[in-house]
Amino acid sequence: MMDLDADAPHPKLSLLDYLEQRGWQVVRRYRGGDEVAGLCPLHCEQHPSFYINLRKQVFYCHGCGCGGGLAQLIYLLDDYPDPANDYSTAQSLLEHTYAFYQHQLGRYPVARQYLQGRGIHDPSVIERMRIGYAPGTCLRSYLTKRWFTSQAMRASGLVDEKGRDCFFRCLTFPLKQAGTLYARSLTNGIYRHRFLPGSKGGLYGWAQRWGSPRVLLVEGLFDVAALWQAGFDDAVAVLGSHLNQFQMVELCQPDAPKIYICFDADRNGSGQRAARGLSIQLRHAGLEALRVDLPSGHDPASFFAAGASPADFQRCLDQARP
C-alpha cells in the first residue's frame, strides 16, 4: 500500500472533520476522549470496527485492515487529486467546488428566498440540478484544506488574484459535462450572469431527456428548473439564445426530436427575433422546429412564478408555430 502520509502536507482539517463532512457518524466514544469508533467507510459492515485516534490523527479498521492518516484515507476513498494529472486535478477541483456551494445553499436563507422568488421550490429539482450558493470568503480556505493550490484556483477562474471568490453572492449551477460553472448574481448589477472561462458545452439537460420525441429549447437554467418542476422533463437549456456547433450536432441526430423553441418573450422583441432566426436555421438543417409564444415580458420561469399551471404552458405548446 502506498505510503501517502509520509510526504503529505499537514492540513488543519482533522480526520474526524473530514469524515463528518462526508456524513460519517461517531458510534462510540472512549474514556479519555482520544479515540472514537464507527462503521468503516471503506467496506460494508453492521458493527463498528473503524477507529480514529484523535490525538495521533490516525485510523485503523479491524474489519478490512486498512489504516493510516488523513492522506491515506482520502486516497483509499478515491478522493485524492493526482498532482501529476492537470485534467484530473481540474475536474476534482470543480467537483469539490460544486459540493461546497451545494452545501452552502442550505445555510443561507437569502439564497433560498431568491430561489423561492424565482418560483423554484421543489427540493428534488434543486438536488437534481445541484444548485448551490457562493457566500464568499470561505471557498479558498475549503479548497486549501483539500490540497488544491492557489495557482490551481486562480487558473480555474474560481478565485481572483487576492484569493477572493469570483462568484461571491451568486447562485451556482454546475455544468459538469462541460467542466464549468454558471452563476447568477442575487443582485442586478453589471455581472448578473457569470461562467468560468471556456466553452458552455452542449445543451444542458440533453442526456436526461430519456429519449423523448420532443425537446423544449429554453434560454436559461431557471427556465429548465421551472419546467422540470412542472413535469416537463424534456426541457433543455441553450445557455443563451444562440446554439454553438456542439449543440447543433446534438439536435441534428438521425432520430431528431420535434423542437419547441421556448425563448423569452422580451418586451424589446430580442428573444422573439432570436427564436425566429433559430427556427429558420433548424428547418434549413432538416429539423422540425416550432416557436412557442409566451405572454409578453415572460420567460418560462417567470410564467410559472406568476401563477401559470402546467396546463397553461401546454396550451402555449399546442399553439406553437414555425
N, C-alpha and C positions, 0 to 999 in steps of 0.2 A: 504494500500500500504506500502511495506517495506521501512523503512527509512534508506537507504544505506548511505546517506550523513553524518549522524551523526557521524559514526565512521570511515569514509573513509579517507585515506590519502589525502593530498592536493598537487596534481601534478602540474607541471609547465604548463602543457597543459591546455589551456582555453577551455571553451565551444565552442566558435566560431572556434578556431583552429581545434578541434575535428570534428565538423560538416563539416567544409570546406574540411577536408581530406576525408570525405565520399561523397563529391560532393554537399553538401548543399550550397545554394546561398542566400546572403542577398538581399531582395527585397526593403526594406525601411530602411533608417537611420533617426533617430530623432535628433532634436536640442539638443545640449549639448554633443552628442556623447556617451551617456551612454546606449542607447538602440537601438537594431536593430530588424527587423521582417522579416519573410519569411514563406514559406509553411511548414507546420508541417511534420517532418519526421516520425511521428508515425501513421498518418492516411491520407487518400486521401482527398485533398481539392483543390479548384481553387483560393481561395483568402487567402492571408497570415494572419494567426491568431496565429502564433508561435513567441513569443517574448523572446529575451535574454537581460537581464540586465548585461552589460559588467562590471560594477563596482562591483556588488554583486555576479556575476558569478552564476546566477540562470536563469531558463527558466520557461515559463508558456504558455500553449496553450489554448486559449479561445474557441477553437473548441472541443477538446476532454477532456479538464480539467486536463491534466497531467502537473506536474510541479516538480521542484526540482533543484538539482545541477548536476554536471557532472556525478558522480557515478550513480545517479538515471537514468539519460538519457541513459547511457551505459547499465544499467540493462534492461530498457524498450526496447532498441533496440536489446536485446539478444546478446550483445557483451561483457558480463562481465564474466571472467573466475571464476569458482567456486573453491575457495581455498581448499575446503574440498574434492574435487574430483581430484586426481592426473592425472588420464587419461584425464579428461575434460580439465584440465589446460594445459597439454602437447599438446593436439590437438589444443587448442586455441592459444597457443604459436606458434606452427608451422604455423597455418593459418595466423596469423599476420605477421610472417616472410616471408611467401610466398608473401603476398600482398606488403610488404615493398620492397622486392627485385624486384618484378614485376614493381613497380612504378619507381625504380631507373634506370631500363633499358632505359627508355626514356630520362633520364637526362645525360647519359654518352655516347658520340659519340664513344669512344674506344670500348665499348661493342657492339654497333650496327655495327660498322665496322668489328669486329671479326665475327659476325653472317653473315654479307654480304660475308666475305671472305670464310666462310664455305658453301656459297650458299643458306643460309636461309634468305629469304626476304619477304615472304608472311605474312602480318600483322595478317591475320585470323589464320594462323598456330601458330604464335608466341603467340597470345592471347589464342588459344585453349590449348596449352601446358603450358601456364602461365610462359614462360621463363622470367627470371629476371637477375639482376646483383647485386653482392655484392661489393660495393665500399670500404668497410671497415670503421672503426672508428665510425659509427653512428648507427649501429643496436642496441647496448646495450642501448643507450640513448632513442631510439624509443620505445623499449620494456619496459624500466623502466617507461616511461610515461604512460604505459598501465598496470601498477601494477605487472608486472612479476618480480620476484626476480632474483638476480644474481645467486643464487643457482639453480633455475629452468633453467636458460640459460646455465649454465655450465653442468648441468645434461643432458641436451638435446644434448650437443655437439656443440651448436651454437657459443659459445664464450669460450676462454681459461681462465686460472686462473687469468690472468691480465685483463680480460674483452674485449680482442681483438676478432674481428670477425674471426672465423676459416675458412671462405670461402672468405677471402679477395682477390679481383680481380678475382673472378670466375663468370662465367655464371651459373645460378641456374635453376634447373628443379624440381618442386615439384613432389614427388611420394606420393600423398595424400592417396591412398588406403593402402599403406604400412606404412604410418605415418613417412615418412622420406624425405630426400632431396638429390639429386645428384648435384654435382657441377663440372664444367670443367674450370680449370685454363686458363687464357688468355696467360700464359707463358708456355714454355715447360720444366719446372723444374721437380723435382722428383715427386711431388704430383700433377700430371695433373688431375687425377680423384679422386674425394672425395665423400664419403657418410657419412651421420650421422650414429652413431652406431646403429646396429640392422640389421634385415633381409632386403634384397632388395624387398621382397614381390613377387607378381605374375608378369605375363607378362605385361609390360607397354603398354597400349592401348587395352588390351583384351576386356574390356567392351564396347569399342567404335567401334567394328568391324561390328556391325549391322547385325549379322547373316550371314556373307559372307561364302560361301562354301570353301574358301581357306584362308590361313593365310601366310603372308610373315614374316618369322622369321629373325630378324636382331640383330646385337650385341648392337648397341648404340642408344641414343636418337637423335643424329644428323641425323642418318640414317632414323629414324622414321619421323623426321621433313621433310627431303628431299623427302621421298616417299609420305607423306601426301600432300606436296606441289605440287607434280607431279600428284596427283589424285589417288594414291594407298592407299586408306583409310584402307585397311586390313593389313597394316604393324604393327607389334608389336615388342617390344624390350625385349631381354633376359637380358640386362644389364650385358653383359659378353658373354662368349662362352659356358657356361655350365648351363643346366637347374637345378633349385632346385626342391625339391619334390612338392611344391605347383604349380610350373609352369607345371610340368609333369601332375599333376591332371587336370589342366585346359585344356591341349591338349587332354587328354585321355577321352573325353566325348563320349556318345553313338553316337552322330551325329558329330563325329570328322571331322574337315575340312581337306582338302588336304594341306599339309605343304610344303612350299618352303623355304629352308634354304639359306638365302642370307648373308652369313658371309663375312668378309673382305678377299680379295684376297691378303694376306700379301706376301711380297717378300720372306720371310723365310719359307712360307708354313704353318705357325701355324694356320691361320684361316681356311685353306682348310682341315687340319687334324682334327680340331675341328668339322667342318661341316660333314666330313666323319664319324667320330665316333658318332655324334649325329644322323645322318641318320640311322645308324645301330641300335642304341638304340631305335629310334622311330619305325622302322619297326619291331623290335622284340616285341614291345608293341602293334603291330597290326595296326599301323598308316601308311598312305601313305605319304612318305617323299621324296622330290626331292632336289638335290643340284643345286644351281644357280651359274654359273661361271661368275665372273666379270673380266674385264681386270686386268692384274697383277698390283699390287700396289694400287688398288682402293677398297673403300667400297662404299655402295650405295650413301652416301652423297657426297663423292669426285667425284664419277662418274657423278652425275648431275652437280656439281660445275665446272667440266671440260668441260661442254657443251653438255652432253648427253641429249637426249629427252625422254619423256615417251615411245615413240615407240622403242627407242634403248633398254630401260630397259625391255620392253615387249618381245623383241626378246630374251633377256637373259632368261626370264622366259620360253619362248616356247622351249628353248634348254636345260632346266633343266633335270637332270638325277638322278637316285637313287644313 
